[in-house]
Amino acid sequence: MSSIPTTVELRSTIDRMENVYRCHEEASALFNAYEKLCQRFEQDLADERDVLLSKGAALMMIKYWLEDKGADPWRG
């Protein structure tokens, strides 16, 4: 049975993923789009948890894209 992550845990995961993908050369165009999306999430969504979950989902798209290319820094 999995537990529901707290906003603190979500923020920590997002911060960690942002730090990895912000510096990843192959993800730079996607990360730029991610940053623009984050602005929209913060404007359009009232609930902090919804904002964090949206950011996490967008970061997972970057992760998936890099994995598909064989360039995910977390997979080596």
N, C-alpha and C positions, 0 to 999 in steps of 0.2 A: 504494500500500500504506500503510495507516494504522498508526501505532504505538500501543502500549498506554500510556495515560497513567500516570505515576507517582502515588503518593499525594500527593506535594507538588503536582503539577499539579492533581489532583482537588480538594485542599483550597483551592488558589488560585481555581479556578473556582467552587467552592461559596461561598467567602467573597465573591467579586465578585457572584454572583447574589443571595446573601442581602442584601447591602447595597442592591442595586437594589430588590428586591421588599419588603424590610422597610419601606421608606419610601413604597411605592406605595399610594396611598389605595384604589384599586379592588381591590388584592390583599390587603388587611389580613385579611379573614376566612380566606382560603386560607393566608396566611402563619401565622396563629395555629394552624391545623390542622397545618401543616408543622412548626412547633416542637414540637407534641405528638408527631407522628410521629417526629421526630428522637430524642426521649427513648425511644420504643419501639425504634427501630433500635439505639440504643446499649445497651439492655437485652437485646434478643433476638439480636443478631448479635455473634459473637465476633471476626470478622475486620475490621480497620479498613477494608480496601478494600471489603468488603461494605457497611459503614456508609456510607462515602463515596459509593459508587455508588447506594445507596438514597436518600440525601439528594439527589444529583444528579437522579435520576429524579423525585422529588417536586417539585423546583424546576422541572424541565422541564414538569410538568403545570401549574404556575402560569404559566409562560411561554406555553404553548400556550393556556391559558384567556384570558390577556390579549391574545394575538395574535388569537384568534377574535373578541374584543370590539373589536379595533382599538385597544387601549390599551397595547400593549407598549412600554415606555420605550426598548428597544433598537432598535425599528424606527421610532420617531418618529411 
